[in-house]
């Protein structure tokens, strides 16, 4: 609960600064709509968990890094829902941002959130120049090209796609940045944490593919069966449901094993266990078992 309230307070501060009275009202309202209420906040939670595992020596910078990671994620959702991509009518159980505010404002919100993310960290450059620069570099790598979120979205426009490269860029790269940023704040080796973040991120993408194939739109808060309708790369299409479930379990296990030795290793394991539990909706495993092809593995 402490982590959740810390993340929400830091996000509120960033949004309030960006939506000051001088900001156009519709843009300000749309920025807030894009950020609140949030989803699981797993990416910023991972950032803070890693920083705390190394005694959280600079909570202000840790909060800024966590905020930046979440704002990049929110920007990617706004852009992913646009008519030129998914044309999704729903997000988190509400009308998607372009449905609520219009396409023009949605594009501007995506841009604004990205700028806000960089601004959150850059405000710490004077006090922590080396750490802030390293975090900004990690965020840029995760957000752009050749292997960040922008590249992940662009893979959907290619005639042939490497599913692993697509999923890593679209989802895992930002999880990697979250873990790396937390390690930088904690004066730890950021590369030692890259695998933990990346494997958790890949697990989230597998879970998303499963939810799209087997989930219920009302429960997920967004449209389903989009991968099939849009001929998108999917782990379920490649491996089947049982194979995707097994892949999900393997990735969670690998993420657990890859956590570096540190004072707070057990706390990070607990965080990953909670995150993993959210990835295993019982109804999906029940559907698979009923079909006679269930995975015997447990991801909790």
Secondary structure, 3 states (H helix, E strand, C coil): CHHHHHHHHHHHHHHHHHCCCCCCHHHHHHHHHHHCCCCCCHHHHHHHHHHHHCCCCCHHHHHHHHHHHHHHHHHHHHHHCCCCCCCCCEECCEECHHHHHCHHHHHHHHHHHHHHHHHHHHCCCCCCHHHHHHHHHHHHHHHCCCCCHHHHHHHHHCCCCCHHHHHHHHHHHHHHHHHHHHHHHCCCCHHHHHHHHHHHHHHHHHHHHHHHHHCCHHHHCCCCCHHHHCCCCCHHHHHHHHHHHHHHHHHHHHHHHHCCCCCCHHHHHHHHHHHHHHCCCHHHHHHHHHCCCCCCCCCC
